[in-house]
Amino acid sequence: MGKKITIEPITRVEGHGKVTIKLDDDNNIVESRLHIVEFRGFERFVQGRPYWEAPVLVQRLCGICPVSHHLAAAKAMDVVVGAGEGNGLTPTADKVRRLMHYGQIFQSHVLHFFHLVSPDLLFGVDGDPATRNIVGVAQQFPELATQGVMMRKFGQEIIKATSGKKIHGTGAIPGGVNKCLTKEDVDNFLHGADPLNIDKMISWASDAVELFKDYHLKNKKFIDEFAYFPSNHLSLVRKGDGALELYDGVLRAVDADGKIILNDVDNQEYHHHIAEGVKSWTYMKFPFLKHLGKEKGWFRVGPLARLNVAEFIPSEKAQREFELFRAYTHGKPNQSSMHMHWARLIEVLHAAEEMKRLLLDPDLTKGDLMTTGTRKGEGVGIIEAPRGTLFHHYKVDPQDHITMCNLIVSTTCNNEPMNQAVNWVARNVIAGNEKVPEHMLNQVEVAIRAYDPCLSCATHAMGKMPLKISLEDQSGNILDEVIKG
């Protein structure tokens, strides 16, 4: 008869999805899938709106990563208004946006690690679910919980200072920004009372990296082998030297051996190299490199991919950690899903260092905010969101209305990798079991959480994030079911 396990909802991620795992009569895995089953459709209903509304409108996709959509749309509209020509944005506009972006990277990564991931590390993936949550962390590790809250607060205050609001701000506009920082803003971030100053953030970010490295040392087998699989990796890199670049750059991809398979492609040309496949059982698409095809061309994005693709990190402390990270796999791309957390924390440290560098730059408080050039009818904006490479592509008619919008979000790029991770757990943890206890179900979620998915962005889904796992026979009869959320 065979069986099918369904996990719905998936917890401690943003959005709504489920997992199904089919087994044969001997409890061997036949198939595993991550389904995204809700739909919103921002790509369609932004059509007909004036182009200057896009940076504010599309960020309503999500309350977790609105800054990323805000900036990606603004970058696309920079091209439309001609601000991408010549020297591009004014120094003030460029640096205010970058500071906003690093504030977003910082607070989002901190939220994910301390609030969503740390319960699994601190209490174990098979720990008591009544304790294995952020409340349990706050009760048993209060200093760590406080550190996470205060670090996130700092990042959100950076976002507020640069965009006007902590969530759904308006700071980036086509061709620049609508405000600069005040000297008081800058002084507060540089010299504010502990812990809300940038030096404390850098110190705590370093401590977080060490926390993970210490855990890794004590749990090497789990961290190295859990949800391990080879893949391609894609990200932006800085044009010319291949440095880690989170705000702007060219597209580069490497294969599982580190060979470059997409070589520094200009943002505006992405659609010649990347396509999206569809499948009947999910609303989320499957991006792939055209020249490799659907079967071999899928890739990972996000912190792990960025550190696998970049040549170096252009900040001192993060570069030292990057060298250790790359040395661990002897310079080859790192294929371990759980090492995503290591890479994520190195990026937290880099973001803190970059925020300090920008806060010391006098351009942040100058008033030259806007630039324009020759109007165009099409523009692409690509940015490295916390979860990975984010693509915004728009066409605009002569009456200033958006006529086409295509969004390829980070979680969509990680769709196939997340399915691969689920399949790893199905084959290595669940296969052979008549019943599936909670700690096995949690390991499916641990594999998905490594990618910090934002399922609302990926399908433009609405609603909460429940998780359900059902065990069915091959005729579809439910034999066992677990519902969380």
Secondary structure, DSSP 8 states (H G I E B T S, - for coil): --EEEEE-B--SSBS--EEEEEE-TTS-EEEEEEE------HHHHTTTSBGGGHHHHGGGG-SSSHHHHHHHHHHHHHHHTTTTSTT-S-HHHHHHHHHHHHHHHHHHHHIIIIIIIHHHHHH-TTS-TTTSSHHHHHHH-HHHHHHHHHHHHHHHHHHHHHHSSSSS---EETTEES----HHHHHHHHH-STTSSHHHHHHHHHHHHHHHHHHHHHSHHHHHHTTB---EEEEEE-TTT--B-SSS-EEEEE-TTS-EEEEEE-GGGGGGTEEEE--TT-SS-EEEETTTHHHH--EE-SHHHHHHH-S--SSHHHHHHHHHHHHHTTTS---BTTHHHHHHHHHHHHHHHHHHHHHT-GGGG----B---S--SEEEEEEEETTEEEEEEEEE-TTSBEEEEEEE-HHHHTHHHHHHHHHHHIIIIITT-SS--HHHHHHHHHHHHTT--BHHHHH---S---EEEEEEETT--EEEEEEE-
